[in-house]
Amino acid sequence: MTTSETPFTQKLEITTSRQMLPWLVEQKLSIALTTYQIGKLYFIGLKPDNALSVFERSFNRCMGLCSTPNSLYMSSQYQIWRFENVFEAGQQQDGFDRLYVPQVGYTTGDLDIHDMAVDSIGQLVFINTLFSCLAELSETHSFKPLWHPTFISKLAAEDRCHLNGLAMRDGQPAYVTAVGQSDVADGWREHRTDGGIVIDVNSKEIVCSELSMPHSPRWYNGKLWLLNSGTGDFGFVNLETGYFEPVCFCPGYMRGLSFHGDFALIGLSKPRHNKTFSGLTLDANLKSRHAEARCGVQIIDLRTGDVVHWLRMEGIIEELYDVVALPNVRRPMALGFKTDEIRRMLSIEF
């Protein structure tokens, strides 16, 4: 177990399954997490003695994450940040082998940005949830719209359908998820239990429906995976039948999905006790299993559907948004803006 203090004096306690840390060693893997609840970017890695390493930085309402071999993108309350690793291959400092520096920041305004990804030509694309569209960065404006569902009649700052998830395929946006097909301000809330949909970006056709608050669609190993968050089921969409096929149940409200080899990494949250999260099938599914919702990460073996490892976060954090696997990284860290370190971080491009 590892414990860290926060400015709110309440502790964060992290526990893991017995084989979680040896699995990270074996897989040569670390994990990045965001929680907008307290505005933290976390890195989960390994110390030189293979003990758990937890590194955190503070950013207002950080949510979407995506990575490339040397970069990390993160959305925050009104900005998108691109972090660059400044360590050379084999370089280390105090046991850390990756140092992410916030190199470029784009001011977007509060667009409620959810999923993000880098396309085949290196451009960042993201889900602009407030305006119900897929967008890219603009050098002169808040964003440049790329695509929106056919049932959205106007780009307006109204979060009409709660567009939230993005799946890339062959380096291009391929599928998105939305909580409902509403075309009125905040209308998605009436469709939380069974109005969720998956849309094919190219054809604009709905390829799967009757989902409950779907999140985090991902194309991996020839399948379209997603989190049916309102029920607690992780699975994939059968694109021939249009049905969602559950693989396993996860004890929490799922957001954030990443893959590594034969494994899926899934973020779990404790549902908030408000109207948005009340009355979901997830509650009944937890009750029938005599379980309580957890906050943390579940590791699923895709070959069996079993939960083989887990990381649990308790204390001040109850919600996560995104989870990204960082292969070939043992112990990452990042610079933020609340300490003086960033003033002294100087590097030269030759």
N, C-alpha and C positions, 0 to 999 in steps of 0.2 A: 504493500500500500504506500502511496505517496501523498503528501499533504502540502498544499501551498496556501499562503495567506493572500487575501485580496484587500483592496482599500476599504471594503465594506466590513472588515473584521471577521466575517463569516468564512469558514474554511472550505476548501475544496478537497475532497478525498477521492482518490482514484485507486480502484482495485482492479485486478485482472485475473483471468482464469490461470490455472497453474502453468499451462504450456504456451500462454500468449507471448511472453518475452522470448523463449527459445524459438518460437515460430517467426518472430521478427528477425532474429539472428539468421535463421535458416533461409528466410525469403529475401534477406538483404533489403529490408523495407522499413520506412518510417511513415508516419501519418500526419496530415495537417487537418485541423478541424476549425470550424467557425461557430461561435455562438453570439447571436445578436442580442440575446437576453441581457448580458453584461458587457457586450462589446469586446470580445477577446478572440484573437487568433492563437490557437494552440498547436504546438508541434510535439508529437509523441515519438520518442526515439529511444536509444540505448546509450547508457554511459559506458566508459571503457571497460567496466567490470560486468557489463551486460545487465545492470540494474535499470529500472525504468527512468527515462529522462522526460521531463515535462517542461517545455519552454513556452512562455506566453508573452504576447504583446497586446496592447489596447488600441482598438480602433472603434469609432462610433458605429454601432449597428452593422457589424461586418456579417456578410451572408455568403454570396456566391464565391466559389473557388474553382480555379482550373490551373493546370500546370503544363509546361513544356519541359524538355530536358534541363533547361537552365533558368527558367522563369516561373513565376507564380503570379497569377492575377487574383485580385480580391475586390469584391464590391463592398462599399461601406455606405453610410447614410446618404451622402450626396456626392461621392467620388468613386472612381475605379482606380486602383493602384496596381502598377506593374512592378513586382519585385524581381531583382536580378541577383543571382548567386555570383558573388565576387571571388570565391575561392577557386583556385586552380585544382585540377585533378590531383588527388593525394594530399592536398593542403589541409591542415587542421589548426584549430585554435582552442585551447582549453578543452579538448576532447570533442569539439564540434567540427563536423566535416562539410557543412553547408551554411553559408551566411547570406540570407536574403536581404537585400537593401531596397527600400522603396525608391525606385529610380524615376518613375514617371507617374504623375497623378492627373487624371482627367476629372474635371468638375462637371458632373452630369445633372446636378440637382437631385432631389429626392424622388427617384423613379421607382423605388421598391424593386431594385434589380435582383432577380433570383439566379437561375442557372446561367453559366457563362462557358464559352469554349473558344478555342483558337482554330480557325479554318486552315485549309490546305495552303493558303498563301500567307499565313501568319497574321491574319486580321482577327481581332477579337469580335465575337458576336455574343449577344446576350439577350435574355428575356427581360423585356421592359414591362413589368407586371402592371404598373400604373396605367400605361397607355395600351395595354392588351396587344402588344406587338413584339416581333423579333427585331432587334436593332443592332447597329454597330456604332463605334465611336465616331465622333465628329471633331475636326480640328477647330471649328468655329461655333458650334451649337451644342446643346445638351446631348443630342443623339441624332442619328440618321435612321429612320425606319426602313426596314427591309421587307417585312412580310407581316400580314395579320390574318386571322381567320376570316372566312367569307361572311360569317354571321355578325362580325363587328362592322357596324355601318359608318363609324367615325372614330378617328384617333382622338381620344379625349382622356384627360387625367382622371379617370373614373373607376379603374380596376373592375371592368365589367364582368370578365369571365375568370379572373384569377389565373391567367396564363402563367405557368411557373417553371415547367421542366423542358429541357432541350437535349435531344439525342443527335449526335453527329454520326454520319456514315460516309466513309471515303472522303473525309475532310470537309464535308458540307453539312449544313443543317438538314436533318432528315425528318425528325418527328418532334412534336411538342405535346405537352399535357396541359389541360385546363380543368378547373373544378366544375365548370358548367358552361352552357352555351348562351348565357345571358348577354343581352345587348343594352342593358341599363346599368346605371351606376351601382356598384356593389351588389349586383344581382346574383352573383355566384353563390352567395351564402344560402339561398333557398334550395340549392342543388347539391349540398354537401354529401348526402348519404348515398346517392346513386346517379348523380348527373355528370360525373367525371368522364373525360374523353381523351383520346389520343388522336392527333391529326397528322396526316402525312403532309409535310411542308410542300413538296413538289406538286402533288395532285390536289391538295387542299381538301381531300376526302377524310372523313372520320373513319379510322380503321379499328377503333375499339371504343365501346361506350359502356354505360352502366357501372362505371368505376366510382369509388368513394375517395375523394380528395387525392387523386394520383399525384405523385412527385417523381422527380429524378429519373426520367427515361434514359436508357443507355443502350447503344447498339454494341454488342460484344459477342464474339464467337458465333456470328450468324444469327443471333436472336435479339429481339427488342425486349430488354428487361425493364421493369419499373417497380415502384413501391406503391401499392394500393393502401395508402396511409390510413384511410378511414376504417379499414378492417384489420390492419396489421399484417397483411399478406405480401410477401415478396414473391415475384414470379415473372412471367414473360407473356407477351402478346403473341398468340398464334395468328399470324397474318393471313393464313388461309381461311380460318374460320371467323376471325374477328373477336375471339374470346380471350379473356385473360386467364392464364393457367397458373394457379398458385404453386409455389415450390416449398415454402415454409412460412410459419408464423413467427413474428418477432414481437416481443413483449414491450411495445412502446409505439409512440407516434413516429413513423419513419420519415426522415428527410436526409438526403445525402447518400449517394451510391457510387462506389468506385470498385474497380476490378484489378486483380493481380493474379496472373496464372489461373489456377483452378478455383480461385476464391473471390467472393464478393464481400466488400466492406460496407456495412450499412449503419447509418447514424440513427440513434433512437432518442426520443424526447419524452418527457412526461407531459401529457396533454394539459393545457391550461383549463382552469375551471371557469369557462365562459361559454357564451352561446355558440361560438365558432366550433368548439371542440365537443360540446355536449351532444348526447344522443347518437353518437357514431357506433357502428357495429363493433368497433375496437373495444368499447367498454364491456359489451357482452362476451366477446371472445376472451378478454382478460379474466373476467369473472368465471367463465366456464373452465378455465385452466387454473383457477385459484392463484392468479398471478397479479402483481402490481406493475404498472408501467415503469420503465427504467429510462435513465439517460446514459448514453454511452455509445459503444460501437460493438456490433455483432459481426463475427467472421463466419461466413457460410461457405461450406464446401459444395461447389456447384455439382459435383459428381454424385452426391448423396442427398443434398438438401439439409444436411445437419449443421447445427451451430457448433463449430469446433473450437472457437476461442471467443473471448469477450473482454471488453474493457468497460468498467462502470464508473460513472462520475456522480458523486453525491455531495450535498452541501449547497453551495450558492448557485450552482448550475443545474438547471432542470431542462433546458432546451438546447439542441444543436441545430444548425442548418445544413452545413455541407461537410463532406468527408472526401479527402483526396489521398490516394496512395502515392508515396514518393519512392519509387524503386531506386535501388543502388545508393540510397542515402541512409546513413546510420543515425546521425544525430544533428538535425537541423536547428538553426536559430535564425532570428530576424532582427533588424533594427526597427525601432518605432520612433515616435516623436516626443515621448514624455521623459526621456533621459537625455543626457548630453552626448551620448556616444555618437550620434549621427553627425555631429559637428566635426568629429575627429576621424570619421571614416573617409579616407581619401584613396583613390585608385587611379591608375593611368592606363589608357588604352594605347598600345603600341601597334 
